[in-house]
Amino acid sequence: MTAQRARDVAGLILGRVLVLVGIALPEERFGGVLLGLGAGMMGMCAARLYTGWVVAKDPKLAKQVRIEEKDERMVYINSFAKAKAFDFLHFLVPPFLLVLSLAKVRLWILLVGVGIYVVDWVVYFIFYVKKTREM
Amino acid sequence: MKNRVAELRWEREITQEDLADALEVSRQTISSIENGRYNPSLELAFRIARFFGLSIEQIFMFEEDEGK
């Protein structure tokens, strides 16, 4: 069993557990969150397992998938799209946080938003420094 | 960057798919390289050159005003 397949099986089991716990707590608001999270996780892992199963049965398709995953043009396009999405997100988040503060939402919600924004930049700088040292 | 990938492929009567298979890239990547929409990495350029039995300079031509 490959590492990805093992992770998907574990995710499927964890998702199912979250769904069951979510159903067991119907009156709690937290139960709904667990239900949604579990169902999402189950769906994602099941889809990946099914795709892996279909690909494994067809050697020609498996080769094509392997090539497309490693294809440098596709890797470049994927990285470029992610970088643009990161730029776009960082353009959108500050005004959104300002709107939240003007709307007088609870302080902890605002702080969580700011925290996520800061963590994202910290991750960016960690990889920036790491790659600068490597290359 | 200009290149002779399409010309060399026609000379040897190789399809884009065959070349893509040999180089382990997608057919779209070969098509993009031939049309000049994508410049391959140095590694892929070497693999292309090796496939045709030529040097990189014989396949890829850098034009001075490209970087400006």
N, CA and C atoms of all chains as a GROMACS GRO file, in nm:
protein
  609
    1MET      N    1   0.085  -0.120   0.000
    1MET     CA    2   0.000   0.000   0.000
    1MET      C    3   0.088   0.125   0.000
    2THR      N    4   0.062   0.216  -0.093
    2THR     CA    5   0.145   0.337  -0.098
    2THR      C    6   0.108   0.429   0.017
    3ALA      N    7   0.199   0.526   0.044
    3ALA     CA    8   0.176   0.619   0.156
    3ALA      C    9   0.048   0.700   0.133
    4GLN      N   10   0.027   0.743   0.006
    4GLN     CA   11  -0.093   0.823  -0.024
    4GLN      C   12  -0.220   0.742  -0.001
    5ARG      N   13  -0.216   0.614  -0.042
    5ARG     CA   14  -0.333   0.527  -0.027
    5ARG      C   15  -0.362   0.504   0.122
    6ALA      N   16  -0.254   0.485   0.200
    6ALA     CA   17  -0.270   0.465   0.345
    6ALA      C   18  -0.331   0.590   0.409
    7ARG      N   19  -0.285   0.708   0.364
    7ARG     CA   20  -0.340   0.834   0.416
    7ARG      C   21  -0.487   0.848   0.380
    8ASP      N   22  -0.524   0.806   0.258
    8ASP     CA   23  -0.663   0.816   0.215
    8ASP      C   24  -0.753   0.722   0.294
    9VAL      N   25  -0.703   0.600   0.320
    9VAL     CA   26  -0.781   0.504   0.400
    9VAL      C   27  -0.800   0.560   0.542
   10ALA      N   28  -0.692   0.615   0.599
   10ALA     CA   29  -0.700   0.674   0.734
   10ALA      C   30  -0.797   0.792   0.733
   11GLY      N   31  -0.791   0.873   0.629
   11GLY     CA   32  -0.881   0.989   0.616
   11GLY      C   33  -1.026   0.946   0.605
   12LEU      N   34  -1.047   0.838   0.531
   12LEU     CA   35  -1.183   0.785   0.514
   12LEU      C   36  -1.240   0.739   0.649
   13ILE      N   37  -1.157   0.668   0.726
   13ILE     CA   38  -1.199   0.619   0.857
   13ILE      C   39  -1.223   0.736   0.952
   14LEU      N   40  -1.130   0.831   0.954
   14LEU     CA   41  -1.144   0.948   1.041
   14LEU      C   42  -1.269   1.029   1.003
   15GLY      N   43  -1.291   1.044   0.873
   15GLY     CA   44  -1.410   1.116   0.825
   15GLY      C   45  -1.538   1.050   0.873
   16ARG      N   46  -1.539   0.916   0.866
   16ARG     CA   47  -1.658   0.840   0.909
   16ARG      C   48  -1.681   0.860   1.059
   17VAL      N   49  -1.571   0.857   1.135
   17VAL     CA   50  -1.581   0.878   1.281
   17VAL      C   51  -1.637   1.017   1.309
   18LEU      N   52  -1.587   1.117   1.238
   18LEU     CA   53  -1.634   1.255   1.258
   18LEU      C   54  -1.783   1.268   1.225
   19VAL      N   55  -1.825   1.201   1.116
   19VAL     CA   56  -1.967   1.204   1.078
   19VAL      C   57  -2.053   1.141   1.188
   20LEU      N   58  -2.008   1.026   1.239
   20LEU     CA   59  -2.084   0.957   1.344
   20LEU      C   60  -2.092   1.041   1.471
   21VAL      N   61  -1.979   1.103   1.508
   21VAL     CA   62  -1.979   1.190   1.627
   21VAL      C   63  -2.070   1.310   1.603
   22GLY      N   64  -2.062   1.364   1.481
   22GLY     CA   65  -2.147   1.478   1.444
   22GLY      C   66  -2.295   1.444   1.454
   23ILE      N   67  -2.331   1.323   1.410
   23ILE     CA   68  -2.472   1.279   1.416
   23ILE      C   69  -2.512   1.257   1.563
   24ALA      N   70  -2.418   1.208   1.642
   24ALA     CA   71  -2.448   1.181   1.784
   24ALA      C   72  -2.469   1.309   1.864
   25LEU      N   73  -2.424   1.421   1.811
   25LEU     CA   74  -2.439   1.549   1.881
   25LEU      C   75  -2.531   1.643   1.801
   26PRO      N   76  -2.657   1.605   1.775
   26PRO     CA   77  -2.740   1.685   1.686
   26PRO      C   78  -2.778   1.823   1.742
   27GLU      N   79  -2.786   1.833   1.872
   27GLU     CA   80  -2.830   1.960   1.930
   27GLU      C   81  -2.717   2.062   1.941
   28GLU      N   82  -2.596   2.011   1.933
   28GLU     CA   83  -2.482   2.101   1.950
   28GLU      C   84  -2.444   2.165   1.816
   29ARG      N   85  -2.401   2.289   1.819
   29ARG     CA   86  -2.356   2.355   1.697
   29ARG      C   87  -2.228   2.289   1.646
   30PHE      N   88  -2.147   2.244   1.740
   30PHE     CA   89  -2.021   2.178   1.709
   30PHE      C   90  -2.044   2.049   1.629
   31GLY      N   91  -2.158   1.984   1.656
   31GLY     CA   92  -2.194   1.860   1.586
   31GLY      C   93  -2.206   1.882   1.436
   32GLY      N   94  -2.266   1.993   1.397
   32GLY     CA   95  -2.283   2.027   1.255
   32GLY      C   96  -2.149   2.047   1.187
   33VAL      N   97  -2.058   2.112   1.260
   33VAL     CA   98  -1.924   2.136   1.204
   33VAL      C   99  -1.853   2.003   1.180
   34LEU      N  100  -1.862   1.913   1.282
   34LEU     CA  101  -1.798   1.781   1.269
   34LEU      C  102  -1.858   1.701   1.154
   35LEU      N  103  -1.990   1.710   1.141
   35LEU     CA  104  -2.060   1.638   1.034
   35LEU      C  105  -2.011   1.686   0.897
   36GLY      N  106  -2.005   1.817   0.881
   36GLY     CA  107  -1.958   1.875   0.754
   36GLY      C  108  -1.814   1.839   0.724
   37LEU      N  109  -1.731   1.851   0.826
   37LEU     CA  110  -1.589   1.822   0.811
   37LEU      C  111  -1.568   1.674   0.775
   38GLY      N  112  -1.638   1.588   0.848
   38GLY     CA  113  -1.626   1.443   0.825
   38GLY      C  114  -1.673   1.403   0.687
   39ALA      N  115  -1.788   1.459   0.645
   39ALA     CA  116  -1.843   1.424   0.512
   39ALA      C  117  -1.748   1.472   0.402
   40GLY      N  118  -1.693   1.592   0.420
   40GLY     CA  119  -1.599   1.645   0.321
   40GLY      C  120  -1.475   1.558   0.311
   41MET      N  121  -1.422   1.519   0.427
   41MET     CA  122  -1.302   1.437   0.431
   41MET      C  123  -1.328   1.300   0.367
   42MET      N  124  -1.444   1.242   0.400
   42MET     CA  125  -1.481   1.111   0.344
   42MET      C  126  -1.490   1.118   0.192
   43GLY      N  127  -1.558   1.223   0.144
   43GLY     CA  128  -1.578   1.240  -0.001
   43GLY      C  129  -1.445   1.254  -0.074
   44MET      N  130  -1.357   1.338  -0.019
   44MET     CA  131  -1.229   1.364  -0.084
   44MET      C  132  -1.144   1.236  -0.089
   45CYS      N  133  -1.137   1.166   0.026
   45CYS     CA  134  -1.054   1.044   0.032
   45CYS      C  135  -1.113   0.932  -0.054
   46ALA      N  136  -1.248   0.919  -0.052
   46ALA     CA  137  -1.312   0.815  -0.133
   46ALA      C  138  -1.286   0.842  -0.282
   47ALA      N  139  -1.296   0.969  -0.322
   47ALA     CA  140  -1.273   1.004  -0.464
   47ALA      C  141  -1.129   0.970  -0.504
   48ARG      N  142  -1.033   1.001  -0.415
   48ARG     CA  143  -0.893   0.972  -0.447
   48ARG      C  144  -0.866   0.822  -0.454
   49LEU      N  145  -0.929   0.747  -0.361
   49LEU     CA  146  -0.912   0.601  -0.362
   49LEU      C  147  -0.972   0.541  -0.489
   50TYR      N  148  -1.089   0.591  -0.529
   50TYR     CA  149  -1.156   0.539  -0.649
   50TYR      C  150  -1.070   0.570  -0.773
   51THR      N  151  -1.019   0.694  -0.780
   51THR     CA  152  -0.934   0.732  -0.894
   51THR      C  153  -0.812   0.642  -0.900
   52GLY      N  154  -0.750   0.618  -0.784
   52GLY     CA  155  -0.632   0.532  -0.778
   52GLY      C  156  -0.664   0.391  -0.823
   53TRP      N  157  -0.781   0.342  -0.785
   53TRP     CA  158  -0.824   0.207  -0.821
   53TRP      C  159  -0.846   0.197  -0.972
   54VAL      N  160  -0.913   0.299  -1.031
   54VAL     CA  161  -0.939   0.299  -1.176
   54VAL      C  162  -0.805   0.306  -1.252
   55VAL      N  163  -0.716   0.394  -1.207
   55VAL     CA  164  -0.587   0.411  -1.275
   55VAL      C  165  -0.503   0.284  -1.265
   56ALA      N  166  -0.505   0.218  -1.148
   56ALA     CA  167  -0.424   0.098  -1.128
   56ALA      C  168  -0.464  -0.016  -1.222
   57LYS      N  169  -0.592  -0.015  -1.266
   57LYS     CA  170  -0.640  -0.123  -1.353
   57LYS      C  171  -0.596  -0.105  -1.498
   58ASP      N  172  -0.557   0.017  -1.534
   58ASP     CA  173  -0.523   0.047  -1.672
   58ASP      C  174  -0.378   0.098  -1.681
   59PRO      N  175  -0.284   0.012  -1.720
   59PRO     CA  176  -0.142   0.053  -1.723
   59PRO      C  177  -0.115   0.175  -1.813
   60LYS      N  178  -0.189   0.184  -1.927
   60LYS     CA  179  -0.169   0.296  -2.019
   60LYS      C  180  -0.212   0.428  -1.952
   61LEU      N  181  -0.327   0.422  -1.886
   61LEU     CA  182  -0.378   0.540  -1.814
   61LEU      C  183  -0.285   0.576  -1.698
   62ALA      N  184  -0.234   0.470  -1.631
   62ALA     CA  185  -0.142   0.492  -1.518
   62ALA      C  186  -0.017   0.566  -1.564
   63LYS      N  187   0.034   0.526  -1.681
   63LYS     CA  188   0.154   0.591  -1.736
   63LYS      C  189   0.124   0.737  -1.769
   64GLN      N  190   0.007   0.759  -1.832
   64GLN     CA  191  -0.034   0.895  -1.869
   64GLN      C  192  -0.047   0.984  -1.745
   65VAL      N  193  -0.110   0.931  -1.641
   65VAL     CA  194  -0.128   1.008  -1.517
   65VAL      C  195   0.007   1.039  -1.455
   66ARG      N  196   0.097   0.938  -1.454
   66ARG     CA  197   0.230   0.956  -1.396
   66ARG      C  198   0.307   1.066  -1.471
   67ILE      N  199   0.297   1.062  -1.605
   67ILE     CA  200   0.366   1.162  -1.687
   67ILE      C  201   0.307   1.300  -1.662
   68GLU      N  202   0.174   1.309  -1.659
   68GLU     CA  203   0.110   1.440  -1.640
   68GLU      C  204   0.138   1.499  -1.502
   69GLU      N  205   0.152   1.413  -1.403
   69GLU     CA  206   0.182   1.463  -1.267
   69GLU      C  207   0.322   1.525  -1.262
   70LYS      N  208   0.416   1.464  -1.338
   70LYS     CA  209   0.555   1.510  -1.333
   70LYS      C  210   0.589   1.607  -1.445
   71ASP      N  211   0.498   1.622  -1.541
   71ASP     CA  212   0.524   1.706  -1.658
   71ASP      C  213   0.562   1.847  -1.615
   72GLU      N  214   0.681   1.893  -1.657
   72GLU     CA  215   0.732   2.021  -1.605
   72GLU      C  216   0.644   2.140  -1.641
   73ARG      N  217   0.581   2.135  -1.759
   73ARG     CA  218   0.492   2.245  -1.797
   73ARG      C  219   0.371   2.251  -1.706
   74MET      N  220   0.315   2.133  -1.674
   74MET     CA  221   0.199   2.128  -1.584
   74MET      C  222   0.238   2.173  -1.443
   75VAL      N  223   0.358   2.132  -1.398
   75VAL     CA  224   0.407   2.172  -1.266
   75VAL      C  225   0.422   2.324  -1.261
   76TYR      N  226   0.477   2.381  -1.371
   76TYR     CA  227   0.496   2.526  -1.379
   76TYR      C  228   0.360   2.597  -1.376
   77ILE      N  229   0.266   2.548  -1.456
   77ILE     CA  230   0.132   2.611  -1.462
   77ILE      C  231   0.067   2.605  -1.325
   78ASN      N  232   0.078   2.490  -1.260
   78ASN     CA  233   0.018   2.471  -1.127
   78ASN      C  234   0.080   2.568  -1.025
   79SER      N  235   0.212   2.578  -1.027
   79SER     CA  236   0.282   2.667  -0.933
   79SER      C  237   0.246   2.813  -0.961
   80PHE      N  238   0.238   2.848  -1.089
   80PHE     CA  239   0.204   2.985  -1.128
   80PHE      C  240   0.063   3.021  -1.079
   81ALA      N  241  -0.031   2.927  -1.101
   81ALA     CA  242  -0.170   2.952  -1.059
   81ALA      C  243  -0.179   2.967  -0.906
   82LYS      N  244  -0.103   2.882  -0.835
   82LYS     CA  245  -0.103   2.890  -0.688
   82LYS      C  246  -0.044   3.024  -0.641
   83ALA      N  247   0.064   3.067  -0.706
   83ALA     CA  248   0.127   3.194  -0.668
   83ALA      C  249   0.030   3.310  -0.691
   84LYS      N  250  -0.041   3.307  -0.803
   84LYS     CA  251  -0.138   3.413  -0.834
   84LYS      C  252  -0.252   3.412  -0.732
   85ALA      N  253  -0.296   3.291  -0.697
   85ALA     CA  254  -0.405   3.278  -0.598
   85ALA      C  255  -0.360   3.333  -0.463
   86PHE      N  256  -0.234   3.308  -0.427
   86PHE     CA  257  -0.177   3.358  -0.302
   86PHE      C  258  -0.176   3.511  -0.304
   87ASP      N  259  -0.130   3.568  -0.416
   87ASP     CA  260  -0.126   3.716  -0.430
   87ASP      C  261  -0.267   3.773  -0.418
   88PHE      N  262  -0.360   3.708  -0.485
   88PHE     CA  263  -0.499   3.756  -0.487
   88PHE      C  264  -0.558   3.750  -0.346
   89LEU      N  265  -0.533   3.639  -0.278
   89LEU     CA  266  -0.585   3.621  -0.142
   89LEU      C  267  -0.529   3.729  -0.050
   90HIS      N  268  -0.400   3.758  -0.065
   90HIS     CA  269  -0.338   3.857   0.023
   90HIS      C  270  -0.378   3.999  -0.012
   91PHE      N  271  -0.432   4.016  -0.130
   91PHE     CA  272  -0.488   4.146  -0.169
   91PHE      C  273  -0.627   4.162  -0.108
   92LEU      N  274  -0.699   4.051  -0.097
   92LEU     CA  275  -0.838   4.053  -0.049
   92LEU      C  276  -0.852   4.054   0.104
   93VAL      N  277  -0.761   3.984   0.171
   93VAL     CA  278  -0.777   3.963   0.316
   93VAL      C  279  -0.776   4.093   0.398
   94PRO      N  280  -0.677   4.185   0.379
   94PRO     CA  281  -0.678   4.307   0.463
   94PRO      C  282  -0.809   4.388   0.455
   95PRO      N  283  -0.862   4.417   0.333
   95PRO     CA  284  -0.990   4.489   0.332
   95PRO      C  285  -1.103   4.411   0.400
   96PHE      N  286  -1.098   4.277   0.384
   96PHE     CA  287  -1.201   4.194   0.447
   96PHE      C  288  -1.193   4.205   0.599
   97LEU      N  289  -1.070   4.204   0.651
   97LEU     CA  290  -1.053   4.217   0.797
   97LEU      C  291  -1.100   4.356   0.843
   98LEU      N  292  -1.075   4.458   0.760
   98LEU     CA  293  -1.121   4.593   0.792
   98LEU      C  294  -1.273   4.598   0.798
   99VAL      N  295  -1.336   4.534   0.700
   99VAL     CA  296  -1.484   4.528   0.698
   99VAL      C  297  -1.534   4.458   0.823
  100LEU      N  298  -1.467   4.349   0.860
  100LEU     CA  299  -1.508   4.275   0.981
  100LEU      C  300  -1.496   4.364   1.104
  101SER      N  301  -1.387   4.441   1.111
  101SER     CA  302  -1.369   4.527   1.230
  101SER      C  303  -1.472   4.639   1.232
  102LEU      N  304  -1.506   4.692   1.112
  102LEU     CA  305  -1.608   4.797   1.106
  102LEU      C  306  -1.747   4.742   1.140
  103ALA      N  307  -1.766   4.614   1.106
  103ALA     CA  308  -1.894   4.549   1.136
  103ALA      C  309  -1.904   4.511   1.284
  104LYS      N  310  -1.798   4.539   1.355
  104LYS     CA  311  -1.791   4.513   1.499
  104LYS      C  312  -1.821   4.368   1.534
  105VAL      N  313  -1.754   4.279   1.461
  105VAL     CA  314  -1.768   4.137   1.496
  105VAL      C  315  -1.688   4.113   1.624
  106ARG      N  316  -1.707   3.996   1.682
  106ARG     CA  317  -1.636   3.967   1.807
  106ARG      C  318  -1.484   3.974   1.784
  107LEU      N  319  -1.415   4.018   1.885
  107LEU     CA  320  -1.270   4.039   1.873
  107LEU      C  321  -1.196   3.911   1.835
  108TRP      N  322  -1.240   3.796   1.895
  108TRP     CA  323  -1.167   3.671   1.868
  108TRP      C  324  -1.177   3.631   1.721
  109ILE      N  325  -1.290   3.662   1.658
  109ILE     CA  326  -1.306   3.628   1.515
  109ILE      C  327  -1.206   3.710   1.433
  110LEU      N  328  -1.196   3.838   1.468
  110LEU     CA  329  -1.102   3.926   1.399
  110LEU      C  330  -0.958   3.880   1.420
  111LEU      N  331  -0.929   3.840   1.545
  111LEU     CA  332  -0.792   3.794   1.576
  111LEU      C  333  -0.757   3.664   1.504
  112VAL      N  334  -0.857   3.575   1.491
  112VAL     CA  335  -0.833   3.450   1.416
  112VAL      C  336  -0.800   3.484   1.271
  113GLY      N  337  -0.876   3.578   1.213
  113GLY     CA  338  -0.850   3.621   1.074
  113GLY      C  339  -0.710   3.679   1.060
  114VAL      N  340  -0.672   3.767   1.150
  114VAL     CA  341  -0.539   3.828   1.147
  114VAL      C  342  -0.432   3.719   1.165
  115GLY      N  343  -0.459   3.625   1.257
  115GLY     CA  344  -0.366   3.516   1.284
  115GLY      C  345  -0.341   3.431   1.160
  116ILE      N  346  -0.448   3.397   1.089
  116ILE     CA  347  -0.434   3.316   0.968
  116ILE      C  348  -0.350   3.391   0.863
  117TYR      N  349  -0.378   3.520   0.852
  117TYR     CA  350  -0.304   3.605   0.756
  117TYR      C  351  -0.154   3.608   0.791
  118VAL      N  352  -0.125   3.623   0.920
  118VAL     CA  353   0.014   3.629   0.964
  118VAL      C  354   0.082   3.494   0.944
  119VAL      N  355   0.014   3.385   0.981
  119VAL     CA  356   0.072   3.250   0.964
  119VAL      C  357   0.106   3.224   0.817
  120ASP      N  358   0.017   3.267   0.728
  120ASP     CA  359   0.039   3.249   0.585
  120ASP      C  360   0.168   3.319   0.541
  121TRP      N  361   0.190   3.442   0.589
  121TRP     CA  362   0.312   3.514   0.554
  121TRP      C  363   0.434   3.449   0.617
  122VAL      N  364   0.419   3.398   0.740
  122VAL     CA  365   0.531   3.330   0.807
  122VAL      C  366   0.573   3.207   0.724
  123VAL      N  367   0.473   3.130   0.679
  123VAL     CA  368   0.502   3.011   0.597
  123VAL      C  369   0.574   3.054   0.469
  124TYR      N  370   0.527   3.164   0.410
  124TYR     CA  371   0.590   3.216   0.288
  124TYR      C  372   0.738   3.248   0.314
  125PHE      N  373   0.766   3.320   0.424
  125PHE     CA  374   0.904   3.359   0.452
  125PHE      C  375   0.992   3.238   0.488
  126ILE      N  376   0.933   3.138   0.556
  126ILE     CA  377   1.010   3.016   0.589
  126ILE      C  378   1.058   2.951   0.458
  127PHE      N  379   0.966   2.934   0.362
  127PHE     CA  380   1.004   2.871   0.236
  127PHE      C  381   1.095   2.959   0.153
  128TYR      N  382   1.074   3.091   0.163
  128TYR     CA  383   1.159   3.185   0.089
  128TYR      C  384   1.304   3.174   0.137
  129VAL      N  385   1.323   3.174   0.269
  129VAL     CA  386   1.457   3.165   0.326
  129VAL      C  387   1.518   3.028   0.297
  130LYS      N  388   1.437   2.922   0.313
  130LYS     CA  389   1.486   2.786   0.288
  130LYS      C  390   1.537   2.772   0.145
  131LYS      N  391   1.456   2.818   0.050
  131LYS     CA  392   1.493   2.804  -0.091
  131LYS      C  393   1.611   2.894  -0.127
  132THR      N  394   1.616   3.014  -0.065
  132THR     CA  395   1.728   3.106  -0.092
  132THR      C  396   1.859   3.042  -0.048
  133ARG      N  397   1.856   2.971   0.065
  133ARG     CA  398   1.978   2.905   0.114
  133ARG      C  399   2.015   2.785   0.027
  134GLU      N  400   1.913   2.716  -0.022
  134GLU     CA  401   1.938   2.596  -0.103
  134GLU      C  402   1.990   2.629  -0.243
  135MET      N  403   1.941   2.740  -0.300
  135MET     CA  404   1.971   2.767  -0.442
  135MET      C  405   2.073   2.880  -0.459
  136MET      N  406   1.294   3.259  -2.761
  136MET     CA  407   1.378   3.144  -2.795
  136MET      C  408   1.314   3.068  -2.912
  137LYS      N  409   1.390   3.056  -3.020
  137LYS     CA  410   1.341   2.977  -3.134
  137LYS      C  411   1.394   2.835  -3.121
  138ASN      N  412   1.323   2.740  -3.180
  138ASN     CA  413   1.375   2.603  -3.176
  138ASN      C  414   1.338   2.526  -3.302
  139ARG      N  415   1.410   2.416  -3.322
  139ARG     CA  416   1.390   2.334  -3.443
  139ARG      C  417   1.326   2.200  -3.409
  140VAL      N  418   1.256   2.194  -3.297
  140VAL     CA  419   1.201   2.065  -3.253
  140VAL      C  420   1.103   2.009  -3.358
  141ALA      N  421   1.012   2.094  -3.405
  141ALA     CA  422   0.912   2.047  -3.503
  141ALA      C  423   0.981   2.000  -3.631
  142GLU      N  424   1.077   2.081  -3.678
  142GLU     CA  425   1.150   2.048  -3.802
  142GLU      C  426   1.224   1.914  -3.788
  143LEU      N  427   1.292   1.895  -3.676
  143LEU     CA  428   1.366   1.770  -3.653
  143LEU      C  429   1.272   1.650  -3.641
  144ARG      N  430   1.158   1.677  -3.583
  144ARG     CA  431   1.059   1.570  -3.567
  144ARG      C  432   1.005   1.527  -3.703
  145TRP      N  433   0.976   1.626  -3.789
  145TRP     CA  434   0.925   1.595  -3.924
  145TRP      C  435   1.030   1.519  -4.003
  146GLU      N  436   1.156   1.565  -3.992
  146GLU     CA  437   1.265   1.497  -4.064
  146GLU      C  438   1.271   1.348  -4.028
  147ARG      N  439   1.251   1.320  -3.902
  147ARG     CA  440   1.262   1.182  -3.853
  147ARG      C  441   1.128   1.108  -3.853
  148GLU      N  442   1.025   1.177  -3.901
  148GLU     CA  443   0.888   1.121  -3.909
  148GLU      C  444   0.841   1.065  -3.774
  149ILE      N  445   0.855   1.150  -3.676
  149ILE     CA  446   0.812   1.112  -3.540
  149ILE      C  447   0.690   1.196  -3.504
  150THR      N  448   0.592   1.136  -3.443
  150THR     CA  449   0.474   1.213  -3.401
  150THR      C  450   0.505   1.283  -3.267
  151GLN      N  451   0.424   1.385  -3.237
  151GLN     CA  452   0.439   1.455  -3.109
  151GLN      C  453   0.423   1.356  -2.993
  152GLU      N  454   0.331   1.263  -3.011
  152GLU     CA  455   0.304   1.164  -2.907
  152GLU      C  456   0.425   1.074  -2.882
  153ASP      N  457   0.490   1.031  -2.992
  153ASP     CA  458   0.609   0.945  -2.978
  153ASP      C  459   0.720   1.019  -2.905
  154LEU      N  460   0.739   1.146  -2.943
  154LEU     CA  461   0.845   1.226  -2.880
  154LEU      C  462   0.813   1.248  -2.732
  155ALA      N  463   0.685   1.278  -2.706
  155ALA     CA  464   0.643   1.300  -2.567
  155ALA      C  465   0.665   1.175  -2.484
  156ASP      N  466   0.633   1.060  -2.543
  156ASP     CA  467   0.652   0.931  -2.474
  156ASP      C  468   0.798   0.907  -2.441
  157ALA      N  469   0.884   0.933  -2.540
  157ALA     CA  470   1.028   0.909  -2.523
  157ALA      C  471   1.087   1.002  -2.417
  158LEU      N  472   1.035   1.125  -2.410
  158LEU     CA  473   1.089   1.223  -2.316
  158LEU      C  474   1.015   1.223  -2.182
  159GLU      N  475   0.909   1.143  -2.174
  159GLU     CA  476   0.825   1.135  -2.054
  159GLU      C  477   0.768   1.271  -2.014
  160VAL      N  478   0.712   1.340  -2.114
  160VAL     CA  479   0.637   1.463  -2.090
  160VAL      C  480   0.504   1.448  -2.165
  161SER      N  481   0.413   1.544  -2.144
  161SER     CA  482   0.285   1.533  -2.213
  161SER      C  483   0.297   1.582  -2.357
  162ARG      N  484   0.204   1.538  -2.441
  162ARG     CA  485   0.205   1.581  -2.582
  162ARG      C  486   0.186   1.733  -2.591
  163GLN      N  487   0.105   1.789  -2.498
  163GLN     CA  488   0.081   1.934  -2.497
  163GLN      C  489   0.211   2.012  -2.473
  164THR      N  490   0.300   1.953  -2.392
  164THR     CA  491   0.427   2.020  -2.366
  164THR      C  492   0.510   2.028  -2.494
  165ILE      N  493   0.513   1.917  -2.569
  165ILE     CA  494   0.586   1.917  -2.697
  165ILE      C  495   0.526   2.020  -2.791
  166SER      N  496   0.393   2.022  -2.798
  166SER     CA  497   0.324   2.118  -2.885
  166SER      C  498   0.358   2.262  -2.845
  167SER      N  499   0.356   2.290  -2.714
  167SER     CA  500   0.386   2.426  -2.666
  167SER      C  501   0.530   2.466  -2.696
  168ILE      N  502   0.622   2.370  -2.682
  168ILE     CA  503   0.764   2.399  -2.711
  168ILE      C  504   0.778   2.432  -2.861
  169GLU      N  505   0.715   2.349  -2.945
  169GLU     CA  506   0.726   2.370  -3.090
  169GLU      C  507   0.669   2.505  -3.133
  170ASN      N  508   0.562   2.547  -3.067
  170ASN     CA  509   0.499   2.674  -3.103
  170ASN      C  510   0.564   2.795  -3.035
  171GLY      N  511   0.663   2.769  -2.951
  171GLY     CA  512   0.733   2.878  -2.882
  171GLY      C  513   0.656   2.938  -2.767
  172ARG      N  514   0.551   2.868  -2.725
  172ARG     CA  515   0.472   2.920  -2.613
  172ARG      C  516   0.534   2.884  -2.479
  173TYR      N  517   0.622   2.783  -2.480
  173TYR     CA  518   0.685   2.738  -2.356
  173TYR      C  519   0.831   2.706  -2.381
  174ASN      N  520   0.918   2.763  -2.297
  174ASN     CA  521   1.061   2.731  -2.307
  174ASN      C  522   1.092   2.620  -2.207
  175PRO      N  523   1.147   2.508  -2.256
  175PRO     CA  524   1.172   2.396  -2.164
  175PRO      C  525   1.282   2.427  -2.063
  176SER      N  526   1.283   2.352  -1.955
  176SER     CA  527   1.391   2.366  -1.856
  176SER      C  528   1.521   2.318  -1.921
  177LEU      N  529   1.631   2.350  -1.858
  177LEU     CA  530   1.761   2.308  -1.911
  177LEU      C  531   1.767   2.156  -1.920
  178GLU      N  532   1.711   2.089  -1.817
  178GLU     CA  533   1.712   1.943  -1.814
  178GLU      C  534   1.636   1.884  -1.934
  179LEU      N  535   1.516   1.940  -1.959
  179LEU     CA  536   1.437   1.889  -2.071
  179LEU      C  537   1.504   1.922  -2.204
  180ALA      N  538   1.566   2.040  -2.211
  180ALA     CA  539   1.637   2.079  -2.334
  180ALA      C  540   1.750   1.979  -2.362
  181PHE      N  541   1.820   1.938  -2.257
  181PHE     CA  542   1.927   1.838  -2.274
  181PHE      C  543   1.869   1.705  -2.322
  182ARG      N  544   1.754   1.669  -2.262
  182ARG     CA  545   1.694   1.540  -2.301
  182ARG      C  546   1.649   1.542  -2.447
  183ILE      N  547   1.595   1.658  -2.490
  183ILE     CA  548   1.552   1.673  -2.630
  183ILE      C  549   1.675   1.662  -2.722
  184ALA      N  550   1.781   1.734  -2.682
  184ALA     CA  551   1.904   1.733  -2.764
  184ALA      C  552   1.960   1.591  -2.773
  185ARG      N  553   1.961   1.522  -2.660
  185ARG     CA  554   2.013   1.385  -2.659
  185ARG      C  555   1.928   1.293  -2.746
  186PHE      N  556   1.797   1.315  -2.742
  186PHE     CA  557   1.705   1.232  -2.822
  186PHE      C  558   1.738   1.246  -2.971
  187PHE      N  559   1.764   1.371  -3.016
  187PHE     CA  560   1.791   1.393  -3.158
  187PHE      C  561   1.939   1.374  -3.193
  188GLY      N  562   2.021   1.349  -3.092
  188GLY     CA  563   2.164   1.330  -3.115
  188GLY      C  564   2.235   1.457  -3.156
  189LEU      N  565   2.186   1.571  -3.106
  189LEU     CA  566   2.246   1.701  -3.140
  189LEU      C  567   2.280   1.776  -3.011
  190SER      N  568   2.345   1.893  -3.028
  190SER     CA  569   2.371   1.975  -2.909
  190SER      C  570   2.253   2.070  -2.888
  191ILE      N  571   2.243   2.125  -2.768
  191ILE     CA  572   2.133   2.218  -2.738
  191ILE      C  573   2.133   2.336  -2.836
  192GLU      N  574   2.253   2.389  -2.864
  192GLU     CA  575   2.264   2.506  -2.952
  192GLU      C  576   2.215   2.476  -3.094
  193GLN      N  577   2.221   2.350  -3.133
  193GLN     CA  578   2.174   2.315  -3.267
  193GLN      C  579   2.020   2.308  -3.273
  194ILE      N  580   1.958   2.304  -3.157
  194ILE     CA  581   1.812   2.294  -3.153
  194ILE      C  582   1.746   2.423  -3.104
  195PHE      N  583   1.805   2.484  -3.000
  195PHE     CA  584   1.746   2.606  -2.943
  195PHE      C  585   1.833   2.726  -2.976
  196MET      N  586   1.768   2.830  -3.029
  196MET     CA  587   1.841   2.951  -3.067
  196MET      C  588   1.792   3.069  -2.983
  197PHE      N  589   1.885   3.123  -2.902
  197PHE     CA  590   1.849   3.238  -2.819
  197PHE      C  591   1.861   3.365  -2.902
  198GLU      N  592   1.757   3.451  -2.893
  198GLU     CA  593   1.762   3.578  -2.967
  198GLU      C  594   1.791   3.690  -2.869
  199GLU      N  595   1.892   3.771  -2.902
  199GLU     CA  596   1.943   3.873  -2.811
  199GLU      C  597   1.836   3.964  -2.750
  200ASP      N  598   1.740   4.010  -2.832
  200ASP     CA  599   1.642   4.107  -2.782
  200ASP      C  600   1.531   4.042  -2.698
  201GLU      N  601   1.537   3.911  -2.674
  201GLU     CA  602   1.432   3.844  -2.596
  201GLU      C  603   1.431   3.888  -2.451
  202GLY      N  604   1.552   3.903  -2.394
  202GLY     CA  605   1.561   3.937  -2.252
  202GLY      C  606   1.528   4.082  -2.223
  203LYS      N  607   1.519   4.167  -2.326
  203LYS     CA  608   1.500   4.312  -2.305
  203LYS      C  609   1.352   4.347  -2.290
   0.00000   0.00000   0.00000
